């Protein structure tokens, strides 16, 4: 039986016994992580993902998908494959207790952006930047620099040069995105209208 979904059909084995040919390039788009800065001075936070053929188009799609309902001052995207993650802990155990010193290396150091998951079910928040040779070293350095008094359940390390940042010239993009209060339920003042109606009816 043949499915109407072409993605399912591609997964079906060839009944003739021939080997399945590899998928063509760009048969499926890549996944890119989206980070936004809600206000100047606030840390960047992970907001979600987009699927795109490349980093530049991922940036455009992220702007369309994640800035339509609220204002933000900056946004960036990075290929999911460039996000290095730690284990995830439970309860009151901080993941930094599991991160050990990496083996010595002669690789050139570069900057990494460190993200913390401080509450399960919430977004990863930017903790700061460290210099390291490898993602493992970046997390260990972050442990010494940021892993102090808070319980951190998961850590992400992302090479800064892998990120498609918003440039200074592109900052004007956000000035065209005023707050859309009409999208917020609170702007309809439903409670006030109901109270007024009940008073008139009594």
C-alpha positions, 0 to 999 in steps of 0.5 A: 500500500502506498502512502499519500505522504511522500516522506513515508514513501521514501522510507519504504524498502525497495520490493525489487531487492535493489538498494535504496539510493541516498537522498539528494542534497537538500532533500530535507532542511537543516535545523537551526536554533533561535535565540532572542534578546527581549530588551537591551541589557537582558540576556539572550534566551533560546526561543525555538527552532526553524528549518532552513537550507542555510544559516542566512535563510534561517536568520530570515525565517527566525525573524518572521517566526519569532518576532511577530508577537512581541518586540525584541532588540536582537536575534541570532541563529546557529546550526543545531549541530554547533550546539554542544550540550552537557548531561541533564540533571534532576532534583537539586544536583547541578550539572557542573558537579558532573563536568570534569577537567578536559585533557590538555590540548594545543588547539587554539582557543576561541570564544564560546557562548555559555547557556544555562537551563535553570528551571526544567521546562524553561528556556536556556539563558545566556550566562556569559562568554568563555575562551576555550579550545574545545566545547568540553574545556568551555564547559569546564571553564564555565563551571569555574566562572559561572557555576557558583550558587545556582543549580544548573540542570543543563549547559550549552556551549556554542562557538561564537563564530558559528552564530549568525548575529544581528549586526549593528547595521541590522538593528533598524530591523527591530524599530519596525516591530512595535509592541502589538498589544492587540494580540495580548488577551490582557489588552481586551480588558475582559475582566473590566468589561465583565464587571461593568456588565454585571453592575449594569445588570444588577 
